Amino acid sequence: MVGRRTLALFAAASLLFGGTFVAAKAGLAYFPPVLFVAFRFDIAAIVLVAFAVATIPRSELVPRTRGDLLGIVATGGLVIGLANALLFVGQQSATSAVGAIVFGLNPILTPVFAALLLSDERLSARGAGGMALGLLGVVLVVDPDPATLLAGGFGKLLILAGAASGALGTVLVRRADATLSSTARTAWGLPLAAALTHGLSLATGESASAVVWSGEALLALGYVGVFAGAIAYIVYFSLIDTAGAIKANLIFYVVPAVATVGGWTLLGETISALTVAGFLTIFAGFALMGSESIATWWGSVRPASAGGDSESVSYPSRAD
């Protein structure tokens, strides 16, 4: 069955990334979008690099293989840098509801790339059903107006490209089979993401003079930089290493729900009955996927007890 560590990583990543949308809604009133992302990664890089240097032996921080380099590029360039830049730019010409739906396609795109690039990750029929339920739940949570789906075509394409970048990157991280730990890999990837987004910010004509500094701006930047940046990415890439790319990206089904609850709690946004139905649908999707793990576990223990009237179970001693 899914271990406690995996569940803890999943919950932490969902909560931290879900809070990003609440902080971003406040912060984008003060920052140009791509520059906001770049500042976020500046802070996250400083915090995480300092943490990595202080806690990881130097010999374990230096990339040693081609897989290490591929993992760093995939982490910083695709999963963190490009995916976020495309999302924030595309969101300018699409509603938040449409953006959440389009970026929520990340878990659907991941198995496509995994099928092409990975030999040990395949989606079963039960898993596909669970993912479909999860996607339906996302649609119910954000409750889009059908009219908005026909507008902002270019923005939606950018957001879709961001989702594809994140999905491809997570699969490449898994394929790289790096020797570096997820923390060390992310410590290298975040400065790469910061450099990439600063370059994109300059290329799109953004200027630091457009930033309006205030207490709320600093609070929003601090959250997305430290909590939804350094800490969240450590947790997220640990989850990829532990559970695989397909299951790790299921957090993008939970993030809209977390963001909705956060908006209701902190920003006074309302939660409709349709939103509650969406939460329950997402939960049903995860229950369906989780049942596959339970069936696998039961199949592994059943033969051991099938040959006798009672099952002999040994327990570790206190000394163990």
C-alpha positions in Angstrom: 0.0 0.0 0.0 1.0 3.6 -0.3 3.4 4.3 2.6 3.0 7.0 5.2 6.0 8.9 3.8 4.4 9.1 0.4 1.1 10.3 1.8 2.8 12.9 3.9 4.8 14.2 0.9 1.6 14.2 -1.2 -0.3 16.2 1.4 2.5 18.7 2.0 3.1 19.3 -1.7 -0.6 19.8 -2.3 -1.0 22.3 0.6 2.1 24.3 -0.2 1.4 24.6 -4.0 -2.3 25.2 -3.3 -1.3 28.2 -1.2 0.6 29.6 -4.2 -2.6 30.7 -6.0 -3.8 32.6 -3.0 -0.5 34.4 -2.6 -0.1 35.0 -6.3 -3.6 36.6 -6.5 -2.4 39.1 -4.0 1.1 39.5 -5.4 0.3 40.0 -9.0 -1.3 43.3 -8.1 2.2 44.5 -7.3 4.6 42.6 -9.7 4.8 41.9 -13.5 3.9 38.2 -13.8 7.2 36.7 -15.1 9.3 39.0 -12.9 7.2 37.8 -10.0 8.1 34.2 -10.8 11.8 35.2 -11.2 11.9 36.9 -7.8 10.2 33.8 -6.4 12.9 31.6 -7.7 15.7 34.0 -6.5 14.5 33.7 -3.0 13.9 29.9 -3.2 17.3 29.4 -4.7 19.1 31.3 -1.9 17.2 29.4 0.8 17.6 26.0 -0.7 21.2 26.4 -1.7 22.1 27.5 1.8 20.2 24.5 3.3 21.8 22.1 0.9 25.4 23.4 1.6 24.7 23.2 5.3 23.2 19.7 5.4 24.6 17.7 2.4 28.3 16.6 2.1 30.1 18.4 -0.7 30.8 15.1 -2.5 27.1 14.5 -2.7 26.3 18.0 -4.1 28.6 17.8 -7.2 27.0 16.3 -10.3 28.9 13.2 -11.4 27.0 11.6 -14.2 25.1 12.6 -17.4 21.9 11.6 -15.6 22.7 14.2 -12.9 23.0 16.9 -15.5 19.8 15.8 -17.3 17.9 15.7 -14.0 19.1 19.3 -13.1 18.1 20.6 -16.6 14.7 18.9 -16.5 14.1 20.1 -12.9 15.1 23.8 -13.4 14.4 24.3 -17.0 11.1 22.4 -17.6 9.4 21.6 -14.3 10.1 24.8 -12.4 11.2 27.6 -14.8 9.4 27.2 -18.1 6.2 25.7 -16.7 5.7 28.6 -14.3 6.6 31.3 -16.7 4.2 30.0 -19.3 1.4 29.6 -16.7 1.7 33.2 -15.4 2.0 34.8 -18.9 -0.9 32.7 -20.2 -3.1 33.6 -17.2 -3.1 37.2 -18.3 -5.4 36.4 -21.2 -7.4 33.6 -19.6 -9.6 33.4 -16.5 -8.3 31.7 -13.4 -11.0 29.0 -13.9 -9.9 28.2 -17.4 -6.3 28.3 -16.4 -6.9 25.8 -13.6 -8.6 23.4 -16.0 -5.9 23.7 -18.6 -3.0 23.4 -16.2 -4.9 20.5 -14.5 -4.3 18.5 -17.7 -0.7 17.9 -16.3 -1.6 14.5 -14.8 -3.3 13.5 -18.1 -0.2 14.5 -20.1 2.3 12.8 -17.8 1.2 9.2 -18.7 1.6 10.1 -22.3 5.2 11.1 -21.9 5.8 8.2 -19.5 4.5 5.7 -22.0 7.1 7.0 -24.5 10.1 7.5 -22.2 9.7 5.1 -19.3 9.5 1.4 -19.2 8.4 1.0 -15.6 5.4 3.4 -15.4 2.2 2.4 -17.1 -1.3 3.5 -16.4 -3.8 0.7 -15.8 -7.5 0.8 -16.7 -8.3 1.4 -13.0 -5.8 4.1 -12.8 -7.1 5.8 -15.9 -10.6 5.7 -14.4 -9.4 7.3 -11.2 -7.5 10.1 -13.2 -10.6 10.8 -15.2 -12.7 11.2 -12.1 -10.0 13.5 -10.7 -10.1 15.7 -13.8 -13.9 15.9 -13.6 -13.6 17.0 -10.0 -11.2 19.8 -11.0 -13.7 21.0 -13.6 -16.5 21.0 -11.0 -14.3 22.9 -8.4 -13.4 25.7 -10.8 -17.0 25.8 -12.3 -16.1 27.4 -15.6 -18.4 29.5 -17.7 -18.7 27.8 -21.1 -18.4 31.2 -22.8 -14.9 31.8 -21.3 -13.7 28.5 -22.8 -14.1 30.1 -26.3 -12.0 33.2 -25.5 -8.3 33.8 -24.8 -7.1 31.1 -27.1 -3.5 32.2 -27.1 -3.4 32.3 -23.3 -4.8 28.8 -23.1 -2.2 27.5 -25.5 0.5 29.0 -23.3 -1.0 27.4 -20.2 -1.3 24.1 -21.9 2.4 24.4 -23.0 3.3 25.1 -19.4 1.4 21.9 -18.3 3.2 19.9 -21.0 6.5 21.3 -19.9 5.9 20.3 -16.3 4.7 16.8 -17.3 7.6 16.2 -19.7 10.1 17.5 -17.1 8.9 15.2 -14.3 9.1 12.2 -16.6 12.7 13.2 -17.7 13.6 13.6 -14.0 12.5 10.0 -13.5 14.2 8.8 -16.6 17.5 10.5 -15.8 18.1 8.1 -12.8 20.4 10.7 -11.3 22.7 9.9 -8.4 22.0 13.2 -6.8 19.4 13.4 -4.1 16.2 15.3 -4.9 17.3 18.1 -2.6 20.7 18.5 -4.3 19.1 18.3 -7.7 16.6 21.0 -6.8 19.3 23.2 -5.3 21.0 23.2 -8.7 17.7 23.5 -10.6 16.3 26.6 -8.8 19.2 29.0 -9.9 18.7 27.7 -13.4 15.0 28.4 -13.2 15.7 31.9 -11.8 18.1 32.7 -14.6 15.6 31.4 -17.2 12.7 33.4 -15.9 14.8 36.6 -15.5 15.8 36.2 -19.2 12.1 35.7 -20.2 11.1 38.7 -18.2 13.6 40.9 -20.0 12.6 39.4 -23.3 8.9 40.3 -22.7 9.8 43.9 -21.8 9.0 43.7 -18.1 10.8 46.2 -15.8 11.6 46.2 -12.1 10.4 49.8 -12.0 6.9 48.5 -12.4 7.0 46.8 -9.1 5.0 48.4 -6.3 6.7 47.5 -3.0 4.4 47.1 0.0 3.9 44.9 3.1 1.4 42.7 1.2 3.8 42.4 -1.8 6.6 41.3 0.5 4.4 38.8 2.3 3.2 37.3 -1.0 6.7 37.1 -2.3 8.0 35.5 0.9 5.4 32.8 0.8 5.8 31.8 -2.9 9.6 32.0 -2.5 10.2 30.1 0.7 7.2 27.9 1.4 5.8 27.4 -2.1 9.3 27.6 -3.5 12.2 26.0 -1.7 10.2 23.8 0.7 7.5 22.8 -1.8 10.0 21.8 -4.5 12.0 19.7 -2.0 8.8 17.9 -1.1 7.6 17.6 -4.7 10.8 16.1 -6.2 11.1 13.8 -3.2 7.6 12.6 -4.1 8.6 12.0 -7.7 11.6 9.9 -6.5 9.3 7.9 -4.1 6.1 7.5 -6.0 7.0 8.1 -9.7 6.1 10.8 -12.1 2.5 9.8 -12.8 1.4 9.6 -9.2 3.4 12.6 -8.1 1.6 14.8 -10.6 -1.8 13.9 -9.2 -1.2 16.7 -6.7 -2.4 19.0 -9.6 -5.8 17.5 -9.0 -5.7 18.5 -5.3 -4.1 21.9 -5.7 -7.3 23.7 -7.1 -9.2 22.4 -4.1 -6.6 23.7 -1.7 -6.5 27.0 -3.5 -10.3 27.3 -3.3 -10.4 26.6 0.4 -7.5 29.0 0.9 -9.4 31.7 -1.0 -12.5 31.1 1.1 -10.6 31.3 4.3 -8.2 34.2 3.6 -9.8 36.2 0.9 -13.5 35.7 1.6 -14.3 33.9 -1.6 -17.4 31.7 -1.6 -17.6 27.9 -2.0 -20.6 26.6 -3.9 -22.4 23.3 -3.7 -20.8 22.5 -7.1 -17.4 23.0 -5.5 -18.2 20.6 -2.7 -19.3 18.1 -5.3 -16.0 18.6 -7.1 -14.0 17.9 -3.9 -16.0 14.6 -3.4 -15.3 13.6 -7.0 -11.6 14.2 -6.6 -11.6 12.1 -3.5 -13.5 9.3 -5.4 -10.8 9.4 -8.1 -8.0 9.0 -5.5 -10.0 6.2 -3.8 -10.3 4.3 -7.1 -6.5 4.6 -7.7 -5.8 3.7 -4.1 -7.8 0.6 -4.4 -5.3 -0.7 -7.0 -2.6 -0.5 -4.4 -4.8 -2.3 -1.9 -5.5 -5.1 -4.4 -1.8 -5.4 -5.2 -1.0 -5.7 -1.5 -3.7 -8.3 -0.9 -2.5 -10.4 -3.8 1.0 -10.4 -2.2 -0.2 -11.6 1.2 -3.0 -14.0 0.2 -0.8 -16.9 -1.1 1.1 -17.0 2.2 -2.1 -17.7 4.1 -4.0 -19.8 1.5 -2.3 -23.1 2.4 -3.4 -23.4 6.1 -6.3 -22.8 8.5 -4.5 -20.0 10.2 -2.0 -17.4 9.3 1.3 -17.3 11.1 2.5 -13.7 11.7 5.8 -12.8 13.3 6.3 -9.5 14.9 9.6 -7.7 15.6 10.9 -7.8 19.1 11.3 -4.7 21.1 15.0 -4.9 20.5 14.3 -4.5 16.8 
